[in-house]
Amino acid sequence: MRSFPASPCRAGHLAGAAGMLFLFTLAIPVQAAEQDELATAMRQLDQVQAALERARVAVVQSGSSEPSRYFFDYPRARADLETIRDGIDRYLTPSRAQPRTTSAVNGHYRRERP
């Protein structure tokens, strides 16, 4: 009996399949790491929101007799944090074929008093 060496084409297909299998096995830990990091970001957003609330309460309790011309827009910052939190949550737990409304983060939190 005579054995024939593997054809270069077949060897290429086998190498490609092995490479794809290797990449697939790497993708699972990467996805888990991404989910862990996004969960950490969600916890940090909770901490930021709590810090903003403490700052807002401090301003209210200080009761400054002479208000400054500019002030920090806490409701707008809170709304932007909710937008970011909702986006991460939708990514982590996607729903099937549900239409969604998107909103942009404003980013401008300094307002002038009327």
N, CA, C and O atoms as a GROMACS GRO file, in nm:
protein
  456
    1MET      N    1   0.081  -0.117   0.000
    1MET     CA    2   0.000   0.000   0.000
    1MET      C    3   0.086   0.124   0.000
    1MET      O    4   0.195   0.129   0.058
    2ARG      N    5   0.036   0.217  -0.063
    2ARG     CA    6   0.110   0.341  -0.078
    2ARG      C    7   0.033   0.453  -0.011
    2ARG      O    8  -0.088   0.466  -0.033
    3SER      N    9   0.100   0.535   0.070
    3SER     CA   10   0.030   0.648   0.132
    3SER      C   11   0.069   0.775   0.060
    3SER      O   12   0.184   0.794   0.018
    4PHE      N   13  -0.027   0.861   0.046
    4PHE     CA   14  -0.003   0.987  -0.023
    4PHE      C   15   0.004   1.098   0.080
    4PHE      O   16  -0.072   1.098   0.177
    5PRO      N   17   0.093   1.192   0.061
    5PRO     CA   18   0.099   1.304   0.155
    5PRO      C   19  -0.028   1.390   0.142
    5PRO      O   20  -0.091   1.394   0.036
    6ALA      N   21  -0.062   1.455   0.249
    6ALA     CA   22  -0.181   1.541   0.248
    6ALA      C   23  -0.161   1.652   0.147
    6ALA      O   24  -0.053   1.709   0.135
    7SER      N   25  -0.266   1.682   0.074
    7SER     CA   26  -0.256   1.789  -0.025
    7SER      C   27  -0.244   1.923   0.046
    7SER      O   28  -0.296   1.939   0.157
    8PRO      N   29  -0.177   2.019  -0.016
    8PRO     CA   30  -0.163   2.151   0.048
    8PRO      C   31  -0.298   2.217   0.073
    8PRO      O   32  -0.315   2.289   0.172
    9CYS      N   33  -0.394   2.192  -0.014
    9CYS     CA   34  -0.526   2.252   0.003
    9CYS      C   35  -0.595   2.196   0.127
    9CYS      O   36  -0.653   2.270   0.206
   10ARG      N   37  -0.587   2.064   0.143
   10ARG     CA   38  -0.650   2.001   0.259
   10ARG      C   39  -0.581   2.043   0.388
   10ARG      O   40  -0.646   2.068   0.489
   11ALA      N   41  -0.450   2.052   0.384
   11ALA     CA   42  -0.375   2.096   0.502
   11ALA      C   43  -0.413   2.239   0.539
   11ALA      O   44  -0.423   2.272   0.657
   12GLY      N   45  -0.434   2.322   0.438
   12GLY     CA   46  -0.476   2.460   0.463
   12GLY      C   47  -0.613   2.467   0.528
   12GLY      O   48  -0.636   2.548   0.618
   13HIS      N   49  -0.705   2.383   0.481
   13HIS     CA   50  -0.839   2.379   0.540
   13HIS      C   51  -0.834   2.333   0.686
   13HIS      O   52  -0.902   2.388   0.772
   14LEU      N   53  -0.751   2.231   0.710
   14LEU     CA   54  -0.738   2.182   0.848
   14LEU      C   55  -0.678   2.288   0.939
   14LEU      O   56  -0.722   2.306   1.053
   15ALA      N   57  -0.577   2.358   0.889
   15ALA     CA   58  -0.515   2.464   0.969
   15ALA      C   59  -0.615   2.577   0.994
   15ALA      O   60  -0.621   2.632   1.104
   16GLY      N   61  -0.693   2.610   0.892
   16GLY     CA   62  -0.795   2.714   0.909
   16GLY      C   63  -0.901   2.674   1.009
   16GLY      O   64  -0.943   2.756   1.092
   17ALA      N   65  -0.945   2.549   1.003
   17ALA     CA   66  -1.046   2.500   1.097
   17ALA      C   67  -0.990   2.500   1.239
   17ALA      O   68  -1.060   2.536   1.334
   18ALA      N   69  -0.865   2.458   1.254
   18ALA     CA   70  -0.804   2.457   1.387
   18ALA      C   71  -0.790   2.599   1.440
   18ALA      O   72  -0.812   2.624   1.558
   19GLY      N   73  -0.755   2.692   1.351
   19GLY     CA   74  -0.744   2.832   1.392
   19GLY      C   75  -0.878   2.889   1.436
   19GLY      O   76  -0.885   2.961   1.535
   20MET      N   77  -0.983   2.858   1.362
   20MET     CA   78  -1.117   2.906   1.399
   20MET      C   79  -1.161   2.848   1.532
   20MET      O   80  -1.221   2.918   1.614
   21LEU      N   81  -1.132   2.721   1.554
   21LEU     CA   82  -1.167   2.659   1.681
   21LEU      C   83  -1.093   2.725   1.795
   21LEU      O   84  -1.150   2.748   1.902
   22PHE      N   85  -0.966   2.756   1.773
   22PHE     CA   86  -0.885   2.823   1.875
   22PHE      C   87  -0.942   2.961   1.906
   22PHE      O   88  -0.955   2.999   2.022
   23LEU      N   89  -0.977   3.037   1.801
   23LEU     CA   90  -1.034   3.171   1.822
   23LEU      C   91  -1.168   3.163   1.893
   23LEU      O   92  -1.198   3.248   1.977
   24PHE      N   93  -1.248   3.064   1.861
   24PHE     CA   94  -1.377   3.049   1.926
   24PHE      C   95  -1.359   3.021   2.075
   24PHE      O   96  -1.433   3.076   2.158
   25THR      N   97  -1.262   2.938   2.110
   25THR     CA   98  -1.240   2.909   2.252
   25THR      C   99  -1.185   3.030   2.325
   25THR      O  100  -1.206   3.044   2.445
   26LEU      N  101  -1.115   3.118   2.254
   26LEU     CA  102  -1.067   3.241   2.317
   26LEU      C  103  -1.179   3.342   2.333
   26LEU      O  104  -1.175   3.423   2.425
   27ALA      N  105  -1.279   3.340   2.246
   27ALA     CA  106  -1.386   3.438   2.249
   27ALA      C  107  -1.471   3.425   2.375
   27ALA      O  108  -1.522   3.526   2.425
   28ILE      N  109  -1.489   3.306   2.425
   28ILE     CA  110  -1.573   3.287   2.543
   28ILE      C  111  -1.515   3.358   2.665
   28ILE      O  112  -1.589   3.431   2.731
   29PRO      N  113  -1.385   3.342   2.699
   29PRO     CA  114  -1.331   3.416   2.812
   29PRO      C  115  -1.329   3.567   2.788
   29PRO      O  116  -1.347   3.645   2.882
   30VAL      N  117  -1.309   3.609   2.663
   30VAL     CA  118  -1.309   3.752   2.634
   30VAL      C  119  -1.447   3.810   2.660
   30VAL      O  120  -1.459   3.918   2.718
   31GLN      N  121  -1.553   3.739   2.619
   31GLN     CA  122  -1.689   3.786   2.645
   31GLN      C  123  -1.716   3.791   2.795
   31GLN      O  124  -1.779   3.885   2.843
   32ALA      N  125  -1.669   3.693   2.868
   32ALA     CA  126  -1.688   3.693   3.013
   32ALA      C  127  -1.615   3.809   3.076
   32ALA      O  128  -1.667   3.874   3.167
   33ALA      N  129  -1.493   3.837   3.030
   33ALA     CA  130  -1.416   3.950   3.083
   33ALA      C  131  -1.486   4.082   3.051
   33ALA      O  132  -1.491   4.172   3.134
   34GLU      N  133  -1.541   4.092   2.930
   34GLU     CA  134  -1.613   4.214   2.893
   34GLU      C  135  -1.735   4.233   2.982
   34GLU      O  136  -1.762   4.344   3.029
   35GLN      N  137  -1.809   4.127   3.006
   35GLN     CA  138  -1.927   4.137   3.092
   35GLN      C  139  -1.888   4.175   3.234
   35GLN      O  140  -1.958   4.254   3.298
   36ASP      N  141  -1.778   4.121   3.284
   36ASP     CA  142  -1.731   4.158   3.417
   36ASP      C  143  -1.695   4.306   3.423
   36ASP      O  144  -1.730   4.375   3.519
   37GLU      N  145  -1.626   4.355   3.321
   37GLU     CA  146  -1.587   4.497   3.319
   37GLU      C  147  -1.710   4.588   3.307
   37GLU      O  148  -1.715   4.693   3.370
   38LEU      N  149  -1.807   4.548   3.227
   38LEU     CA  150  -1.928   4.629   3.215
   38LEU      C  151  -2.009   4.627   3.344
   38LEU      O  152  -2.071   4.728   3.380
   39ALA      N  153  -2.010   4.515   3.414
   39ALA     CA  154  -2.077   4.509   3.544
   39ALA      C  155  -2.006   4.600   3.643
   39ALA      O  156  -2.071   4.666   3.724
   40THR      N  157  -1.874   4.606   3.635
   40THR     CA  158  -1.798   4.699   3.720
   40THR      C  159  -1.833   4.843   3.686
   40THR      O  160  -1.849   4.926   3.775
   41ALA      N  161  -1.846   4.873   3.557
   41ALA     CA  162  -1.884   5.008   3.515
   41ALA      C  163  -2.022   5.044   3.568
   41ALA      O  164  -2.044   5.158   3.608
   42MET      N  165  -2.114   4.948   3.570
   42MET     CA  166  -2.249   4.974   3.624
   42MET      C  167  -2.240   5.009   3.773
   42MET      O  168  -2.308   5.100   3.819
   43ARG      N  169  -2.158   4.936   3.847
   43ARG     CA  170  -2.141   4.966   3.990
   43ARG      C  171  -2.079   5.105   4.009
   43ARG      O  172  -2.118   5.178   4.099
   44GLN      N  173  -1.984   5.140   3.924
   44GLN     CA  174  -1.922   5.272   3.933
   44GLN      C  175  -2.021   5.382   3.898
   44GLN      O  176  -2.018   5.490   3.957
   45LEU      N  177  -2.109   5.357   3.802
   45LEU     CA  178  -2.214   5.455   3.771
   45LEU      C  179  -2.305   5.476   3.891
   45LEU      O  180  -2.348   5.588   3.918
   46ASP      N  181  -2.335   5.369   3.964
   46ASP     CA  182  -2.414   5.382   4.086
   46ASP      C  183  -2.342   5.471   4.187
   46ASP      O  184  -2.405   5.554   4.253
   47GLN      N  185  -2.210   5.454   4.199
   47GLN     CA  186  -2.132   5.535   4.292
   47GLN      C  187  -2.128   5.682   4.248
   47GLN      O  188  -2.136   5.772   4.331
   48VAL      N  189  -2.117   5.705   4.117
   48VAL     CA  190  -2.118   5.842   4.066
   48VAL      C  191  -2.252   5.907   4.094
   48VAL      O  192  -2.258   6.023   4.135
   49GLN      N  193  -2.360   5.833   4.072
   49GLN     CA  194  -2.492   5.889   4.098
   49GLN      C  195  -2.510   5.922   4.246
   49GLN      O  196  -2.568   6.024   4.280
   50ALA      N  197  -2.460   5.835   4.333
   50ALA     CA  198  -2.469   5.862   4.477
   50ALA      C  199  -2.386   5.985   4.514
   50ALA      O  200  -2.430   6.065   4.597
   51ALA      N  201  -2.268   6.002   4.454
   51ALA     CA  202  -2.185   6.119   4.481
   51ALA      C  203  -2.253   6.247   4.433
   51ALA      O  204  -2.249   6.349   4.501
   52LEU      N  205  -2.317   6.241   4.315
   52LEU     CA  206  -2.390   6.358   4.266
   52LEU      C  207  -2.506   6.393   4.358
   52LEU      O  208  -2.534   6.510   4.382
   53GLU      N  209  -2.574   6.292   4.410
   53GLU     CA  210  -2.685   6.317   4.502
   53GLU      C  211  -2.634   6.381   4.631
   53GLU      O  212  -2.697   6.472   4.684
   54ARG      N  213  -2.520   6.332   4.682
   54ARG     CA  214  -2.463   6.393   4.803
   54ARG      C  215  -2.424   6.538   4.777
   54ARG      O  216  -2.445   6.624   4.863
   55ALA      N  217  -2.367   6.567   4.660
   55ALA     CA  218  -2.330   6.704   4.626
   55ALA      C  219  -2.454   6.792   4.615
   55ALA      O  220  -2.453   6.907   4.661
   56ARG      N  221  -2.560   6.739   4.555
   56ARG     CA  222  -2.684   6.817   4.542
   56ARG      C  223  -2.742   6.850   4.678
   56ARG      O  224  -2.786   6.962   4.702
   57VAL      N  225  -2.743   6.751   4.767
   57VAL     CA  226  -2.794   6.772   4.903
   57VAL      C  227  -2.708   6.874   4.976
   57VAL      O  228  -2.761   6.957   5.050
   58ALA      N  229  -2.577   6.868   4.958
   58ALA     CA  230  -2.487   6.963   5.024
   58ALA      C  231  -2.516   7.106   4.979
   58ALA      O  232  -2.512   7.198   5.060
   59VAL      N  233  -2.545   7.124   4.850
   59VAL     CA  234  -2.577   7.257   4.799
   59VAL      C  235  -2.708   7.307   4.860
   59VAL      O  236  -2.718   7.422   4.901
   60VAL      N  237  -2.807   7.219   4.866
   60VAL     CA  238  -2.937   7.258   4.922
   60VAL      C  239  -2.923   7.291   5.070
   60VAL      O  240  -2.981   7.389   5.117
   61GLN      N  241  -2.847   7.211   5.143
   61GLN     CA  242  -2.832   7.233   5.287
   61GLN      C  243  -2.747   7.355   5.318
   61GLN      O  244  -2.764   7.416   5.424
   62SER      N  245  -2.656   7.393   5.228
   62SER     CA  246  -2.571   7.509   5.255
   62SER      C  247  -2.653   7.637   5.256
   62SER      O  248  -2.618   7.732   5.326
   63GLY      N  249  -2.760   7.640   5.179
   63GLY     CA  250  -2.851   7.754   5.179
   63GLY      C  251  -2.781   7.886   5.156
   63GLY      O  252  -2.802   7.981   5.231
   64SER      N  253  -2.699   7.893   5.055
   64SER     CA  254  -2.625   8.015   5.024
   64SER      C  255  -2.723   8.130   5.002
   64SER      O  256  -2.817   8.118   4.924
   65SER      N  257  -2.701   8.241   5.072
   65SER     CA  258  -2.792   8.355   5.061
   65SER      C  259  -2.776   8.425   4.926
   65SER      O  260  -2.871   8.486   4.877
   66GLU      N  261  -2.658   8.417   4.868
   66GLU     CA  262  -2.635   8.482   4.740
   66GLU      C  263  -2.603   8.375   4.635
   66GLU      O  264  -2.490   8.326   4.629
   67PRO      N  265  -2.702   8.339   4.552
   67PRO     CA  266  -2.677   8.234   4.453
   67PRO      C  267  -2.578   8.282   4.346
   67PRO      O  268  -2.577   8.399   4.308
   68SER      N  269  -2.496   8.192   4.300
   68SER     CA  270  -2.399   8.227   4.196
   68SER      C  271  -2.470   8.231   4.060
   68SER      O  272  -2.582   8.183   4.045
   69ARG      N  273  -2.402   8.289   3.965
   69ARG     CA  274  -2.461   8.303   3.832
   69ARG      C  275  -2.479   8.168   3.765
   69ARG      O  276  -2.578   8.146   3.695
   70TYR      N  277  -2.385   8.076   3.786
   70TYR     CA  278  -2.391   7.945   3.724
   70TYR      C  279  -2.413   7.839   3.830
   70TYR      O  280  -2.375   7.856   3.946
   71PHE      N  281  -2.475   7.729   3.790
   71PHE     CA  282  -2.496   7.618   3.882
   71PHE      C  283  -2.487   7.487   3.804
   71PHE      O  284  -2.502   7.485   3.682
   72PHE      N  285  -2.463   7.380   3.877
   72PHE     CA  286  -2.451   7.248   3.815
   72PHE      C  287  -2.591   7.192   3.795
   72PHE      O  288  -2.674   7.196   3.886
   73ASP      N  289  -2.617   7.140   3.677
   73ASP     CA  290  -2.748   7.088   3.641
   73ASP      C  291  -2.756   6.940   3.679
   73ASP      O  292  -2.729   6.852   3.597
   74TYR      N  293  -2.792   6.913   3.804
   74TYR     CA  294  -2.797   6.776   3.856
   74TYR      C  295  -2.900   6.688   3.785
   74TYR      O  296  -2.869   6.573   3.756
   75PRO      N  297  -3.020   6.738   3.755
   75PRO     CA  298  -3.116   6.652   3.683
   75PRO      C  299  -3.064   6.607   3.545
   75PRO      O  300  -3.088   6.493   3.505
   76ARG      N  301  -2.996   6.695   3.474
   76ARG     CA  302  -2.944   6.658   3.343
   76ARG      C  303  -2.833   6.554   3.357
   76ARG      O  304  -2.827   6.460   3.278
   77ALA      N  305  -2.746   6.570   3.456
   77ALA     CA  306  -2.639   6.472   3.479
   77ALA      C  307  -2.699   6.336   3.517
   77ALA      O  308  -2.653   6.232   3.470
   78ARG      N  309  -2.802   6.338   3.602
   78ARG     CA  310  -2.868   6.213   3.642
   78ARG      C  311  -2.932   6.145   3.521
   78ARG      O  312  -2.924   6.023   3.507
   79ALA      N  313  -2.995   6.224   3.433
   79ALA     CA  314  -3.057   6.168   3.312
   79ALA      C  315  -2.952   6.106   3.220
   79ALA      O  316  -2.975   6.000   3.162
   80ASP      N  317  -2.836   6.172   3.207
   80ASP     CA  318  -2.730   6.116   3.123
   80ASP      C  319  -2.674   5.987   3.182
   80ASP      O  320  -2.644   5.894   3.108
   81LEU      N  321  -2.661   5.980   3.314
   81LEU     CA  322  -2.616   5.857   3.378
   81LEU      C  323  -2.716   5.744   3.353
   81LEU      O  324  -2.676   5.630   3.329
   82GLU      N  325  -2.843   5.775   3.358
   82GLU     CA  326  -2.946   5.674   3.329
   82GLU      C  327  -2.937   5.627   3.184
   82GLU      O  328  -2.955   5.508   3.156
   83THR      N  329  -2.909   5.720   3.092
   83THR     CA  330  -2.895   5.683   2.951
   83THR      C  331  -2.778   5.587   2.933
   83THR      O  332  -2.790   5.487   2.862
   84ILE      N  333  -2.665   5.616   2.997
   84ILE     CA  334  -2.548   5.528   2.988
   84ILE      C  335  -2.580   5.393   3.051
   84ILE      O  336  -2.548   5.288   2.994
   85ARG      N  337  -2.642   5.395   3.169
   85ARG     CA  338  -2.675   5.271   3.239
   85ARG      C  339  -2.771   5.185   3.155
   85ARG      O  340  -2.753   5.064   3.144
   86ASP      N  341  -2.871   5.249   3.095
   86ASP     CA  342  -2.966   5.175   3.010
   86ASP      C  343  -2.897   5.114   2.889
   86ASP      O  344  -2.929   5.002   2.849
   87GLY      N  345  -2.803   5.187   2.829
   87GLY     CA  346  -2.731   5.134   2.713
   87GLY      C  347  -2.648   5.012   2.749
   87GLY      O  348  -2.648   4.914   2.674
   88ILE      N  349  -2.579   5.016   2.862
   88ILE     CA  350  -2.500   4.901   2.905
   88ILE      C  351  -2.592   4.784   2.937
   88ILE      O  352  -2.563   4.670   2.902
   89ASP      N  353  -2.702   4.813   3.004
   89ASP     CA  354  -2.796   4.707   3.041
   89ASP      C  355  -2.857   4.641   2.918
   89ASP      O  356  -2.872   4.519   2.913
   90ARG      N  357  -2.891   4.722   2.817
   90ARG     CA  358  -2.946   4.665   2.693
   90ARG      C  359  -2.842   4.579   2.622
   90ARG      O  360  -2.877   4.478   2.560
   91TYR      N  361  -2.715   4.617   2.632
   91TYR     CA  362  -2.611   4.536   2.569
   91TYR      C  363  -2.592   4.404   2.643
   91TYR      O  364  -2.575   4.299   2.581
   92LEU      N  365  -2.594   4.410   2.776
   92LEU     CA  366  -2.570   4.289   2.854
   92LEU      C  367  -2.688   4.193   2.848
   92LEU      O  368  -2.668   4.071   2.851
   93THR      N  369  -2.810   4.244   2.839
   93THR     CA  370  -2.929   4.159   2.833
   93THR      C  371  -3.016   4.203   2.715
   93THR      O  372  -3.118   4.268   2.734
   94PRO      N  373  -2.975   4.168   2.593
   94PRO     CA  374  -3.051   4.212   2.476
   94PRO      C  375  -3.187   4.144   2.469
   94PRO      O  376  -3.203   4.028   2.507
   95SER      N  377  -3.284   4.219   2.420
   95SER     CA  378  -3.416   4.161   2.398
   95SER      C  379  -3.429   4.128   2.250
   95SER      O  380  -3.358   4.185   2.166
   96ARG      N  381  -3.517   4.039   2.219
   96ARG     CA  382  -3.531   3.994   2.081
   96ARG      C  383  -3.623   4.085   2.002
   96ARG      O  384  -3.740   4.103   2.036
   97ALA      N  385  -3.570   4.142   1.898
   97ALA     CA  386  -3.646   4.218   1.799
   97ALA      C  387  -3.741   4.321   1.860
   97ALA      O  388  -3.854   4.337   1.814
   98GLN      N  389  -3.696   4.389   1.961
   98GLN     CA  390  -3.778   4.494   2.021
   98GLN      C  391  -3.726   4.630   1.973
   98GLN      O  392  -3.606   4.657   1.982
   99PRO      N  393  -3.815   4.714   1.923
   99PRO     CA  394  -3.769   4.848   1.885
   99PRO      C  395  -3.730   4.925   2.010
   99PRO      O  396  -3.789   4.908   2.117
  100ARG      N  397  -3.632   5.007   1.996
  100ARG     CA  398  -3.589   5.084   2.112
  100ARG      C  399  -3.564   5.228   2.073
  100ARG      O  400  -3.528   5.258   1.959
  101THR      N  401  -3.585   5.313   2.166
  101THR     CA  402  -3.558   5.454   2.144
  101THR      C  403  -3.421   5.484   2.202
  101THR      O  404  -3.386   5.437   2.310
  102THR      N  405  -3.346   5.561   2.130
  102THR     CA  406  -3.214   5.599   2.178
  102THR      C  407  -3.216   5.746   2.214
  102THR      O  408  -3.288   5.826   2.153
  103SER      N  409  -3.137   5.782   2.311
  103SER     CA  410  -3.123   5.922   2.346
  103SER      C  411  -2.976   5.953   2.360
  103SER      O  412  -2.896   5.868   2.400
  104ALA      N  413  -2.941   6.074   2.328
  104ALA     CA  414  -2.801   6.115   2.330
  104ALA      C  415  -2.765   6.169   2.468
  104ALA      O  416  -2.848   6.227   2.538
  105VAL      N  417  -2.641   6.150   2.504
  105VAL     CA  418  -2.589   6.207   2.628
  105VAL      C  419  -2.562   6.354   2.602
  105VAL      O  420  -2.501   6.389   2.501
  106ASN      N  421  -2.607   6.440   2.692
  106ASN     CA  422  -2.595   6.583   2.670
  106ASN      C  423  -2.454   6.633   2.694
  106ASN      O  424  -2.392   6.691   2.605
  107GLY      N  425  -2.401   6.610   2.814
  107GLY     CA  426  -2.264   6.649   2.844
  107GLY      C  427  -2.245   6.792   2.891
  107GLY      O  428  -2.134   6.828   2.931
  108HIS      N  429  -2.347   6.875   2.887
  108HIS     CA  430  -2.336   7.014   2.932
  108HIS      C  431  -2.414   7.028   3.062
  108HIS      O  432  -2.536   7.020   3.064
  109TYR      N  433  -2.340   7.050   3.171
  109TYR     CA  434  -2.404   7.050   3.302
  109TYR      C  435  -2.395   7.186   3.372
  109TYR      O  436  -2.442   7.200   3.485
  110ARG      N  437  -2.336   7.283   3.309
  110ARG     CA  438  -2.325   7.416   3.369
  110ARG      C  439  -2.435   7.501   3.308
  110ARG      O  440  -2.442   7.519   3.187
  111ARG      N  441  -2.520   7.554   3.394
  111ARG     CA  442  -2.630   7.636   3.347
  111ARG      C  443  -2.622   7.773   3.411
  111ARG      O  444  -2.567   7.790   3.520
  112GLU      N  445  -2.678   7.872   3.342
  112GLU     CA  446  -2.682   8.007   3.393
  112GLU      C  447  -2.817   8.030   3.459
  112GLU      O  448  -2.921   7.988   3.408
  113ARG      N  449  -2.814   8.097   3.572
  113ARG     CA  450  -2.940   8.126   3.641
  113ARG      C  451  -3.019   8.228   3.559
  113ARG      O  452  -2.962   8.320   3.501
  114PRO      N  453  -3.151   8.211   3.556
  114PRO     CA  454  -3.235   8.306   3.481
  114PRO      C  455  -3.245   8.440   3.550
  114PRO      O  456  -3.311   8.531   3.500
   0.00000   0.00000   0.00000
